[in-house]
Amino acid sequence: MAELTQSDIDQRVLDLYDEYCHGGIDRREFLQRASVITVGGLAMAQALLPRYALAQTISFTDQRIKARYVTYPSPGGTSGTMRGYLVQPSAPGSFPAVLVIHENRGLNPYIEDVARRVATEGFLALAPDGLSPVGGYPGNDDDGRTLQTGLDQGKLRTDMANSARVLKSHALSTGKLGVTGFCWGGGTTNFLAVELGADLGAAVPFYGAAAETARVPAIKAPLLIQYAENDERINAMWPAFETALKAGGVQYEMHMYPGTQHGFHNNSTPRYHEPSAKLAWERTIAFFKKHLA
């Protein structure tokens, strides 16, 4: 049987999956409601559940990179200590650095692969696991989502800010820092653009919640903002965010990808939209190479 793609799946099932991904309903309710929406709805819903073997595009044994897990202090965070996935190019020297921030369920295999993709482009990448103070990513997204929801969100963001500072000052870093993130990580990327100010060199949020508009003038880094077309919850924030960016004199560019869903870059589910994901990634790498040189 052929694999289902985004275009094969009823938009109502895709909308239910988005609600499930963001904790509005549990897996049982998602599958049950999808099964009665349309003929084949259950099969569509099951196809949307992530299969992380599909997400690996760069092996952890790839000769172009060196990858390892590291721990580091995180004062004021959840536990005072964080763990992350550090990936460096194999070549000698120092490198501009990019923090890669996970979605709302911890450091899963897809985000680890994104960190490896970043490193193959000549950057020092760190993907922190916000769940490390409570045992780390548990191996499945349902439990990961529950764990992340249960954390103090202010302390979790502090852990991400501390991760950025650790990466910027790392011995292998040139001191030039970029941040990218997806879903929750996209919103946290916007938060860090505010929080880090001039210490940040570039930020690329993927379908993330907008920064608090009153604090937007604190953003000093250029932004490359990536949106999905069919993402009502996130896109509703854009008009006020754009107004604040313009008023604050922030350098930014925004791209909205036609025919895409929230999560279109994640190649472990049929929400993945290959041409848009590739274009968005090409733009991301070019943006970092321009602003972190």
C-alpha positions as CSV (number, residue, x, y, z in Angstrom):
1,M,0.0,0.0,0.0
2,A,1.3,3.4,-0.9
3,E,2.3,5.8,1.9
4,L,-0.2,8.6,2.5
5,T,0.9,12.1,1.8
6,Q,-0.5,15.4,3.0
7,S,-2.7,15.8,-0.1
8,D,-4.3,12.4,0.7
9,I,-5.5,13.5,4.1
10,D,-8.7,15.3,4.8
11,Q,-8.1,18.8,6.2
12,R,-10.4,18.1,9.1
13,V,-8.2,15.2,10.1
14,L,-5.1,17.4,9.8
15,D,-6.8,20.0,12.0
16,L,-7.6,17.3,14.6
17,Y,-4.0,16.2,14.5
18,D,-2.9,19.8,15.2
19,E,-5.2,19.9,18.2
20,Y,-3.8,16.6,19.4
21,C,-0.2,17.8,18.9
22,H,-0.8,20.8,21.0
23,G,-2.4,18.9,23.9
24,G,-6.1,19.8,23.2
25,I,-7.1,16.1,23.0
26,D,-5.4,12.8,23.7
27,R,-4.4,10.1,21.2
28,R,-7.6,8.0,21.9
29,E,-9.9,11.0,21.2
30,F,-7.9,12.0,18.1
31,L,-8.2,8.5,16.6
32,Q,-11.8,8.1,17.6
33,R,-12.9,11.5,16.2
34,A,-10.9,11.1,13.0
35,S,-12.6,7.7,12.4
36,V,-16.0,9.3,12.1
37,I,-15.1,12.4,10.2
38,T,-14.7,10.7,6.8
39,V,-14.3,7.4,5.1
40,G,-10.7,6.2,5.8
41,G,-10.3,8.8,8.6
42,L,-8.7,6.3,11.0
43,A,-6.1,5.3,8.5
44,M,-5.4,9.0,7.8
45,A,-5.0,9.6,11.5
46,Q,-2.7,6.7,12.0
47,A,-0.6,7.8,9.1
48,L,0.0,11.1,10.8
49,L,1.6,9.6,13.9
50,P,5.4,10.2,13.6
51,R,7.7,7.6,12.3
52,Y,11.2,8.8,13.3
53,A,13.1,6.4,11.2
54,L,11.9,8.4,8.2
55,A,13.3,11.6,9.7
56,Q,16.9,10.6,9.6
57,T,18.6,12.3,6.7
58,I,22.1,12.5,8.3
59,S,23.5,9.5,10.2
60,F,25.1,10.1,13.6
61,T,28.1,8.2,12.1
62,D,28.4,10.6,9.1
63,Q,32.1,11.4,8.6
64,R,31.4,15.1,8.1
65,I,30.3,15.6,11.7
66,K,31.0,14.6,15.3
67,A,28.1,14.3,17.7
68,R,27.8,13.7,21.4
69,Y,25.6,14.5,24.4
70,V,26.8,17.1,26.8
71,T,25.7,18.5,30.2
72,Y,26.1,22.0,31.4
73,P,24.9,24.4,34.2
74,S,21.6,26.1,33.8
75,P,21.1,28.5,36.8
76,G,17.5,29.4,37.4
77,G,16.2,26.7,35.2
78,T,14.2,23.6,36.0
79,S,17.0,21.8,37.9
80,G,20.1,23.8,37.5
81,T,21.6,21.4,35.0
82,M,20.8,20.8,31.3
83,R,21.7,18.1,28.8
84,G,21.9,18.6,25.0
85,Y,23.0,17.1,21.7
86,L,26.1,18.9,20.5
87,V,27.2,18.4,16.9
88,Q,30.3,19.9,15.3
89,P,31.8,19.7,11.8
90,S,34.6,17.2,11.6
91,A,37.0,19.8,10.2
92,P,39.3,21.6,12.6
93,G,38.7,25.1,13.7
94,S,35.9,27.2,15.3
95,F,32.5,27.6,13.9
96,P,29.5,30.0,14.0
97,A,26.9,28.4,16.4
98,V,23.2,27.6,16.0
99,L,20.9,26.5,18.7
100,V,18.2,24.1,17.6
101,I,15.0,24.2,19.7
102,H,12.6,21.3,19.9
103,E,8.8,21.2,19.7
104,N,6.5,20.8,22.6
105,R,7.6,17.2,23.4
106,G,11.4,17.2,24.1
107,L,14.4,16.3,22.1
108,N,13.1,13.7,19.7
109,P,15.0,12.0,16.8
110,Y,13.7,14.5,14.2
111,I,15.3,17.5,16.1
112,E,18.5,15.6,16.6
113,D,18.6,15.1,12.8
114,V,18.0,18.8,12.3
115,A,21.1,19.5,14.5
116,R,23.1,17.1,12.4
117,R,21.9,18.9,9.2
118,V,23.0,22.2,10.7
119,A,26.5,20.9,11.4
120,T,27.0,19.5,7.9
121,E,26.6,23.1,6.7
122,G,29.6,24.2,8.8
123,F,28.0,25.3,12.1
124,L,28.4,24.2,15.7
125,A,24.9,23.0,16.6
126,L,23.4,22.4,20.1
127,A,19.9,20.9,20.5
128,P,19.0,21.2,24.2
129,D,16.5,18.7,25.7
130,G,14.2,20.7,27.9
131,L,13.0,17.4,29.4
132,S,16.5,16.5,30.7
133,P,15.8,17.7,34.2
134,V,12.9,15.2,34.4
135,G,14.7,12.3,32.8
136,G,14.9,13.4,29.2
137,Y,12.8,12.6,26.1
138,P,11.0,9.5,27.1
139,G,11.0,7.8,23.7
140,N,7.5,8.7,22.6
141,D,5.8,12.0,21.9
142,D,2.7,11.5,24.0
143,D,4.7,11.1,27.2
144,G,7.1,13.8,26.1
145,R,4.2,16.3,25.6
146,T,2.8,15.4,29.0
147,L,6.2,15.9,30.7
148,Q,6.9,19.3,28.9
149,T,3.4,20.6,29.7
150,G,4.1,19.8,33.4
151,L,7.2,21.9,33.6
152,D,7.4,25.4,34.9
153,Q,7.4,27.3,31.6
154,G,9.4,30.2,32.8
155,K,12.2,27.9,34.0
156,L,12.1,25.9,30.8
157,R,12.6,29.1,28.8
158,T,15.5,30.0,31.2
159,D,17.0,26.6,30.3
160,M,16.8,27.5,26.6
161,A,18.4,31.0,27.2
162,N,21.2,29.4,29.3
163,S,21.7,26.9,26.5
164,A,22.1,29.7,24.0
165,R,24.7,31.4,26.2
166,V,26.6,28.2,26.8
167,L,26.8,27.6,23.0
168,K,27.8,31.1,22.2
169,S,30.8,30.9,24.6
170,H,31.7,27.3,23.7
171,A,35.4,26.8,22.9
172,L,34.5,25.7,19.4
173,S,32.3,28.7,18.7
174,T,33.3,31.9,16.9
175,G,30.9,33.7,19.2
176,K,28.4,34.3,16.4
177,L,25.1,32.8,17.5
178,G,21.9,31.9,15.6
179,V,18.8,30.2,16.8
180,T,16.1,28.2,15.1
181,G,13.2,26.2,16.4
182,F,10.0,24.5,15.4
183,C,6.4,24.8,16.9
184,W,7.1,25.5,20.6
185,G,10.7,26.0,19.6
186,G,9.7,28.6,17.0
187,G,7.9,30.6,19.7
188,T,10.9,30.1,22.0
189,T,13.2,31.4,19.1
190,N,11.1,34.6,19.1
191,F,11.4,34.8,22.9
192,L,15.2,34.4,22.7
193,A,15.4,37.1,20.0
194,V,13.9,39.4,22.7
195,E,15.8,38.0,25.6
196,L,19.3,37.9,24.1
197,G,19.1,41.2,22.2
198,A,22.4,42.1,20.6
199,D,24.0,38.8,21.8
200,L,22.0,37.0,19.0
201,G,23.2,37.2,15.4
202,A,20.2,35.7,13.6
203,A,16.9,33.9,14.4
204,V,14.8,31.6,12.2
205,P,11.4,30.7,13.9
206,F,9.4,28.0,12.2
207,Y,5.6,28.4,12.8
208,G,6.1,29.7,16.3
209,A,4.1,31.9,18.5
210,A,4.9,35.6,18.1
211,A,7.1,37.5,20.6
212,E,5.3,39.7,23.2
213,T,4.7,42.8,21.1
214,A,5.6,45.2,23.9
215,R,9.1,43.7,24.0
216,V,9.7,43.5,20.3
217,P,11.9,46.6,20.3
218,A,14.5,44.6,22.3
219,I,15.1,42.4,19.2
220,K,18.4,43.3,17.6
221,A,19.0,40.3,15.4
222,P,17.5,39.9,11.9
223,L,14.6,37.4,11.7
224,L,13.6,35.0,9.0
225,I,10.1,34.0,9.9
226,Q,8.7,30.8,8.4
227,Y,4.9,30.2,8.4
228,A,2.6,27.4,7.1
229,E,-0.4,28.6,5.1
230,N,-2.9,26.4,7.0
231,D,-2.0,27.3,10.6
232,E,-4.8,29.6,11.8
233,R,-3.7,29.6,15.5
234,I,-0.2,30.8,14.8
235,N,-0.9,33.0,11.7
236,A,-3.5,35.0,13.6
237,M,-0.6,36.5,15.6
238,W,1.2,37.8,12.6
239,P,-0.5,41.1,11.9
240,A,0.2,42.5,15.4
241,F,3.7,40.9,15.4
242,E,4.5,42.5,12.0
243,T,3.2,45.9,13.2
244,A,5.5,45.7,16.3
245,L,8.5,44.6,14.2
246,K,8.0,47.6,11.8
247,A,7.5,50.0,14.7
248,G,10.6,48.7,16.4
249,G,12.8,48.9,13.3
250,V,13.6,45.2,13.4
251,Q,15.1,43.7,10.3
252,Y,12.9,40.8,9.2
253,E,11.6,38.8,6.3
254,M,8.6,36.5,6.4
255,H,7.7,33.6,4.1
256,M,4.4,31.8,4.1
257,Y,4.4,28.5,2.2
258,P,1.3,27.8,0.1
259,G,-0.5,24.5,0.7
260,T,1.4,23.7,3.9
261,Q,0.3,22.7,7.4
262,H,1.8,23.5,10.8
263,G,4.8,21.2,11.1
264,F,5.5,21.0,7.3
265,H,9.3,20.8,7.9
266,N,9.0,17.6,10.0
267,N,9.7,14.7,7.6
268,S,8.5,12.0,10.1
269,T,4.7,12.6,9.3
270,P,2.6,13.2,6.2
271,R,2.3,16.9,7.2
272,Y,5.8,17.1,5.7
273,H,5.7,19.2,2.5
274,E,8.9,18.3,0.7
275,P,9.3,21.3,-1.7
276,S,8.4,23.8,0.9
277,A,10.5,22.2,3.6
278,K,13.5,22.1,1.2
279,L,13.0,25.7,0.2
280,A,12.6,26.9,3.8
281,W,15.7,25.0,4.8
282,E,17.8,26.5,2.0
283,R,16.7,29.9,3.1
284,T,17.5,29.1,6.7
285,I,21.1,28.0,5.9
286,A,21.7,30.9,3.6
287,F,20.4,33.3,6.2
288,F,22.7,31.9,8.9
289,K,25.7,32.0,6.5
290,K,25.0,35.6,5.7
291,H,24.4,36.9,9.2
292,L,26.8,34.7,11.2
293,A,29.9,35.0,9.0
